[in-house]
Amino acid sequence: MELETYLKKTADEVNSLLQDCYGDPKTALSRAANHLLFAGGKRLRPVLFKMAADAVNPGSSARIMPAGLSLEVTHNFTLIHDDIMDKDEYRRGKKTVHTLWGEPVAILAGDVLYARAFHLICQADAPENAKVRAISLLARTCEDICEGQQQDMSFEDREDVTRDEYLEMVTKKTGVLYGTAAAIGSLLAGGSDTQVDAFYNYGCKTGAAFQIQDDLIDLLESSDKSGKDQASDIREGKQTLIAITARERGINLGPWRRPLDKEDIASLIAMLNENGVIHAVQQEAEVLIGSAIDGISILPETPEKRLLADLAWYFIKRDY
């Protein structure tokens, strides 16, 4: 099966399961919790969960898919709280939860999703000890995500963020949930400890590369394609890998922290290209992807293993 077909089929499956679980909210809080969950999205974390499960035990994902939903629910919990902290008004083309219901209800809505995630793992048809390990891993991951978010916020007041600090931050903020999706999928499907560890590392590396690609999309793609204001990270002075690499090469991005029109952005991109910044950042993402794929070489040859390699490259070749 081609990756594009697999992604669409799995997203449809996830959407149907979410509708079965939460499609008939009885309270205002449940409606707030559902708002982003039913607003679309690629469902990449359940995709990775399913691939990992079926890579170690073909066909096993069907009986443990409730746990796959837990990763999507966790992701949406983090989005609600991120939007509050960033004071964002829109997400996926819709008003954010705190904009519609207010911050107190939005905080509670995120908490509801957090609780749902652990309940969903309990519903998987898997050995109890494996489910306990999965719950422990997800709990630790949520703490890591919070640590990553705090690191990201602390970078706003610094001009000396290093490459290693940035990579640690994006691994915690973005990578670990992908790592956990893959690890829990393989764990509940009966994978060995070696396989579970390999999947966790694969997900962390591909997730970090995914965030690096997001930084590139913010700069290189139009607002119509990306859904964000183009070059907003540079205008706001965010310490992305692009900004760090530019600083390492003696480039001062301070003058670009202002409103930018299309000509300004084109000049900025040209300058960064001339100095090799964009190419260097792309190479960093490619190294992570190559390492991630090498790490799952221990798996038997299956269609899912090939899809995992395709998914990894998709993470850094996408333009939206």
N, C-alpha and C positions, 0 to 999 in steps of 0.2 A: 504494500500500500504506500502511495506517495504521502509525504509529510503533510502537505496541504489538506489532503482528504482526511488523514488521520486527525489533524487538529480540529477540523470542522465536525467530524463525527463525534469526537470526544467532547467538544464544547456543547454540542446538542444533547449528548447524554447527561452531562453535568447539569445543564439548564433544566432538563426534565426531572432529574433527581431533586434539585433544589426546589422546583415547583411542588413536587410531591411532599417534601419535608416542611416547607415554609410558605407555600403559595396562598394560604388562607389565614392571614394574620388577624387576630382577634382584638388586639389592643393598639393604641397609638404608639407605644414603645416598640412593638413588633413591626409596625409599619415603618418606623424610623430605622430600625435595624435592617429591614429588607431593602431599603431605598437604593443603596449602592449595589447590593448583592444581586439585584435584578435589573441593573442598569447596563448590563453587557460586560464586556471584557473577554480576553482571549482564553481564560481558564487554563493558563499554562502550568500552574502548580498541580492541579489534578491530572493534567496530561502527563507530566513527568512522573507522578505517582503511579499512574496506570502503566506507563512504559516500563518502569523499574520492576513492578510486580510481575508483569508478563514476561520480562526478560529472564527472571530467575525461575518462574513457574508458569508456563504458558496457560492462559485462560484463568488465572487465579484472581485477576483484578475484579471480576464480576461479583465475587462474594465479599470483597473487602472495600467496595467503592464508597460506602459511607465515610470511611476514614479519608478517602481522597477528597471528599467535600470539605473535610475539616481544614485542609490547607487553603482552600478558597475562602472559607469563612474567616479564618485567621487573617488572611491577606486583607480582607475587607474591613475587619476590625482595625487594623493598623491604618488603613486609608482614612477612616472616619476621624481618628485621633490626629493623624498628620494634618488633615484639612483644618482642624481646630487650631493647631499650633501655627500653621502657616497662614491662617485667616483666608484661605482660598474660598471663592464663592462658587466655583464650578468644578465638576469632576465628571469625566465621560460625557460632557455636554449637558449635564443636568446640575441643578442647584445642589450644593453640598448639604449634608444632613444638618449641620449646625445652623446653616442659613435658613433652612425651612422650619426646624423645630427648636432652635436655640441651643446654646452650648451645654447646659446641664443635661438635656435629653440626649444630645449627641454623645456625650460621654457615656451615659447609661446604655445607649444603643451599641456602642463599641464594646462595652462590657458584656452585653447580651451575646454578641457574636463570639467573644472570647470564651464564654461558658459553653455555647453551642459546639464549639470545635472539639472540646474534650468529650462531650456526650456522643458526638458522631463517631469518634474512635471506638468508643465502647460498643457501638452497634455493628462493628465489623465482625464478620464470621471468621474469627482467627483465635488461636490459643490465648488464654488469659494472660500468661506471662509475656507474650509478645505485645499484647495491647498495653500492659503496664509499662513496658519499655518504650512504646510509642508515645504514651502520654507523658512520660518523663522527658523524652527528647523534645516534644513540642513545647513543654513548659520551659525548658532551658532555652529553646529557640526564641520564645517570646521575650525572655529576659535579654538575650543577645540583641534582638531587634530594638528594644528600648535603649540599650547601650549605644547601638549604632546611631539611632536618632539623636541622642544627646550629644554624641561626638560631632555629628553633622551640624547641629545648632552651635556648638562651641567653636566650630571652624569659622563662623560668620565674623567673629571678632579677631581673627588672626590672619596674618599675611605670610606666615612661615610654615604652613601645613606641608608636610613631606609626602612624597609618593607612597611610602610605606604606611603612613597614617591614613591617607586616603583609601588605600586598598583594604586596610583593616576595617575602616568605617563602612565601605560599601559591601564588604563581605558580611558584616553583621547586619546592616540595615536591609540588604536585599538578598545576598547570597545564601545566608543560612536557611531561609525559608524554602528556597529551591533545594538546598541540600537535605533538609528534613523531609520534603515531599518525596524525594527519591529514596531516602533511607527508610522511611516508614513504609513505603510501597514494597520495597524488597524485604523488610523485616516481617511484615504481616503475611507476605506470600511464602515465607519459609526460607528466606535467603540466609546464607552463612554470615558470620560476623565479618569475615573478609569482604564479602559482597556488600553488606550494609555500609561498611566504612568506605568502600570504593564509591558507592553511590552518593554518600554524603559529600565526599570531596568533589565528585563530579558536579553535583548541584551547586555547591558553594562557589566553585570556580566559574561555572557557566552563569550563575546569578550575578557575580561581580562583573563579568564581561557584559552581561545584559545592561547593567547600570552604566558602564562606560559607553556603551552604544547609545543609551538614552541621552547622555551628555553630548554626544556627537550629533544626534538627531536634533536636540535643542538648538544647536548652532547652525547646522547645515540645511535643515528642512524648513519649508515655509510653514506659516501658522495653519494654513488650510490642511496640510498633510499631517503635521504633528499634533495639532490641537492645542498648542501652547504658543505664547508670543515668542517669535524667533529671537535667538541670542539672549533670552531672558537671564540665563545663568551668568553670562559675562556682564550684562548691564547691572545685575544685582551684586556682582562681586563674589559669587559663590566659588568656593575652593574645589573645583572639579579637576579631573586629571588634565583637562585642556589648560586650565589656568596654571596649574602646577608646572606642567611641561613648558609652557610659555615663560614662566618666571625662571625656570632652570636655564633657559636659553637667552636670558637677558631681556625679555620682552615685557614692557610695562603695559598692562591692560587697564590701568587706572583711567586714562582718557576715554575709554569706551564705556565707562559706567555712567551712562546718560541715555536719554531717549535716542534710539537709532532708527533711521529710515532704511529703505531697501539698499540704497547706494552705500550707506555707512556699513551695513552688514556685509555687502559684497566686498568692500575694501578690507574689512576685518578678516574675512575668510581668505582672501587673496594673500594678505600679509602672513597669516598663520600657515598657509600652504607653502609660501616661499621660504619660510623658516623651518619647515619640516615638522611642525607641531602636530598637525592633524594626522600625518602619516605615522608619527611616533606613537600617538595615542591608539590608532587603529592596530598597530603592531602589538601593543600591550594587551589588547583584547584578544588578538589572535593567539598569542602565547598562552593565555589562560585557557582558551578553547582547546588548543592542541594538547595541553597538559591534562585537561579534563577527559578528553577522549582516550588518551593513553592510559589513564587510570582505570578505565572500564575494559581494558584489553583482556582482563581475567575472565570475562563473561563468555559463555558459549555463543557460537554464531547463531543468531536468531534474527527474525525481521525487526524485533524491538531494539536489538543492539544497533542495527543499521539506522533505525529511526532516531535513536539517542544521539548518534553522530550528526545526523541531519538537523536535529533540533538544536544542538549546540551551535552549529554554524548559522542557523537561522537567527539565533539570538543576536548575532553581530552583523548580519547582512540585511536585516529588516530596516525599513526607512520610516516606520511609524510605531 
